Amino acid sequence: MSTTPMRHTCSRAGCRAEATTAIEWRNPRIHTGDRVKTWLACDEHVTVLRDFLAARAFPLALRPLDPSGDRVR
């Protein structure tokens, strides 16, 4: 097994920065309560991605990524 932490990339189109936040969301029109999707965001794009989802009234939660980079806290 590798000891190198996994690097997560921001989900914003065209962005290759390292993600620092997980945005967990769902579309209540098509997703049941147990189905959650996750977007990853760098510091620069977390607000843009969160606002995009919030404008559509999608339930969402923000979670910081673990500093080791391999899992959400």
C-alpha positions in Angstrom: 0.0 0.0 0.0 1.2 3.5 -0.8 1.8 5.9 2.1 1.4 8.9 -0.2 -1.9 10.7 0.6 -4.5 10.7 -2.2 -4.9 14.1 -3.8 -8.4 15.3 -4.5 -9.1 17.7 -7.3 -11.7 20.5 -7.3 -15.0 19.6 -9.1 -15.3 23.0 -10.7 -15.0 22.8 -14.5 -11.4 23.5 -15.6 -10.0 23.7 -12.1 -7.1 21.5 -11.2 -6.5 22.9 -7.6 -6.4 20.6 -4.6 -9.8 20.3 -3.0 -10.2 21.2 0.7 -14.0 20.8 1.1 -16.6 18.1 0.3 -20.0 19.4 -0.6 -22.6 16.7 -0.1 -25.9 17.3 -1.8 -28.9 15.7 -3.4 -31.7 16.7 -5.7 -34.9 15.9 -3.9 -36.9 15.6 -7.1 -34.8 12.6 -8.3 -32.8 11.4 -5.3 -34.2 9.6 -2.3 -33.1 10.7 1.2 -30.3 8.1 1.3 -28.7 9.1 -2.0 -26.1 11.8 -1.6 -23.8 13.1 -4.2 -20.4 14.7 -3.4 -18.6 17.5 -5.1 -15.1 18.5 -4.0 -14.1 22.2 -3.9 -10.9 24.1 -3.5 -10.9 27.2 -1.3 -11.5 29.5 -4.3 -14.5 27.6 -5.6 -16.3 26.3 -2.5 -18.6 29.4 -2.4 -19.4 29.2 -6.2 -20.3 25.5 -6.0 -22.3 25.9 -2.8 -24.2 28.9 -4.1 -25.1 27.0 -7.3 -26.7 24.2 -5.4 -28.3 26.5 -2.8 -29.9 28.5 -5.6 -31.8 25.3 -6.6 -32.8 24.7 -3.0 -30.9 21.4 -2.9 -30.2 20.1 0.6 -26.5 20.3 1.1 -23.7 20.0 3.8 -20.1 21.1 3.7 -17.4 19.0 5.2 -13.7 19.7 5.4 -11.5 17.1 3.8 -9.1 15.2 6.1 -5.6 16.7 5.9 -4.3 13.3 4.8 -6.5 13.7 1.8 -7.9 10.3 1.8 -11.3 10.7 3.4 -13.9 13.2 4.5 -14.0 14.0 8.2 
